[in-house]
Amino acid sequence: MINSKIMKRLCKLISDYMALLVLLAAVVAMVFPDTFNHVKPTIINPLLGIIMFGMGMTLHFDDFRVVFSRPRDVLIGCLAQFTVMPLLAWSLARLFALDEALTVGVVLVGCCPGGTASNVITYLAKGDLALSVGMTGVSTLLAPILTPLLVWLLAGKTVDVDVVAMFLSILWVVIMPIVAGLIVKHLWPKQTEKAVVFMPALSSLTIATIVLIIIAATAHRLMVGGLIIVVVVMLHNMGGLAIGYLIGRLLRISSPKRRALSIEVGMQNSGLASSLATLHFASYPMAAIPGAIFSVWHNISGALVARLYLLSFSNNKK
């Protein structure tokens, strides 16, 4: 019993300080890149599969009821998700005159579905959690079709984009593990309930590992021209958060919904972006970097924006 309590506390500590953990992994990779160079980037896909499997285990079939009970909200969210971030990514790449590799990487991040961390941040920000979970689920299910298609439309003139291969990758790396997680939860609910307690910590460690592998593999190139891509990634994320919130205000939806929309639009499944870059754009090693940097930054900005929304919530109550 004592060991179980200690493990739960440790897991909570890891998940609570995920942003710091991911940042630490990035710093270690930059300082000691040669230590981790022997780790092949192909391991990223199985690692991402673990995260998606964990996501599936935490979902309930009831989570998707929001799609049918509030289709307008989910439709607004998904339209914003797959228009704001892709177009913002393309615009920033053009504005900063990024090279082919970094352009592909930034566009990939923009065309990916919402990240699983968005649900946690929405919860912390007292946003509409049901809407957040519903948007993440629906955007993830749409990703096998929309992500390759949008990447092809926005970056296809610059580099070769294999839409079919990317579709299959997302299907196997994202959708299948989520479905497997849902099935496991349905067949063994009691055992799954015990295991789910540890999943946020496992996901945090896995994301940190993905970031470490990608940055270590490209650390030398990143040291030369890394500042520009950091700026682009930060603007991309903050722009998504701001525009998502603005869309909510223009449509006059409730404050909790606006927060959920803002966070869902601004926080991407950047691990998927890095995975797709590694798998389908191997001739452009730097294409995986924007996703890795986004993984670091959006956890930091997410924690900050949750605090900002909470302060706003508290002031409105007074």
Secondary structure, DSSP 8 states (H G I E B T S, - for coil): -HHHHHHHHHHHHHHHTHHHHHHHHHHHHHHSHHHHTTS-GGGHHHHHHHHHHHHHHH--GGGGHHHHHSHHHHHHHHHHHHHHHHHHHHHHHHHTT--HHHHHHHHHHHHS-B-THHHHHHHHTT--HHHHHHHHHHHHHHHHHHHHHHHHHHHTTTS---HHHHHHHHIIIIIHHHHHHHHHHHHSHHHHHHHHTTHHHHHHHHHHHHHHHHHHHHHHHHHHHHHHHHHHHHHHHHHHHHHHHHHHHHTT--HHHHHHHHHHHH-B-HHHHHHHHHHH-TT-GGGGHHHHHHHHHHHHHHHHHHHHHHHHHHHHH-
